[in-house]
């Protein structure tokens, strides 16, 4: 009877990788395609709040 083969996984580059830091994982999360709509919405909201809080927001007020 032939001996049984035992499969041994080779230590590839994915096994020896260090865990990502906080900045790298945050950047990957922000730039992933599945989060693009959420990141875009938050950016537009932040820009609109900054516009309304500045003196440029007074242009939207009706004249008195």
C-alpha positions in Angstrom: 0.0 0.0 0.0 1.4 3.4 -1.0 2.2 5.9 1.8 -0.3 8.7 2.4 0.7 12.2 1.4 0.6 14.9 4.0 0.0 18.4 2.6 2.0 21.0 4.3 1.2 24.7 3.6 4.2 26.8 2.7 4.8 29.9 4.6 3.9 32.5 2.0 4.1 36.3 2.2 0.7 36.5 3.9 1.8 34.5 6.9 4.8 36.7 7.8 3.0 40.0 7.4 2.9 42.4 10.3 -0.5 43.7 11.4 -1.3 47.1 9.9 -1.1 50.2 12.0 -3.9 52.5 12.8 -3.1 55.0 10.1 -2.7 52.3 7.4 -5.9 50.5 8.3 -7.9 53.8 8.4 -6.5 54.8 5.0 -7.5 51.4 3.6 -11.0 51.7 5.0 -11.5 55.3 3.7 -10.2 54.4 0.2 -12.1 51.1 -0.3 -14.7 51.2 -3.0 -17.4 49.8 -0.7 -17.2 52.8 1.6 -17.0 55.5 -1.1 -20.5 56.7 -0.8 -20.3 57.1 3.0 -17.0 58.9 2.8 -18.3 61.2 0.1 -21.5 62.0 2.1 -19.5 62.9 5.2 -17.1 65.1 3.2 -20.0 67.0 1.6 -21.7 67.4 5.0 -18.5 68.8 6.5 -18.0 71.2 3.6 -21.5 72.5 3.9 -21.3 73.0 7.6 -18.0 74.9 7.1 -19.6 77.0 4.4 -22.6 77.9 6.6 -20.4 78.7 9.6 -18.2 81.1 7.6 -19.1 84.6 6.5 -19.9 83.2 3.0 -23.1 81.7 4.5 -24.5 85.2 4.9 -25.1 85.4 1.1 -27.9 82.9 1.6 -29.9 85.2 3.9 -32.7 87.2 2.4 -32.1 91.0 2.2 -33.6 93.1 4.9 
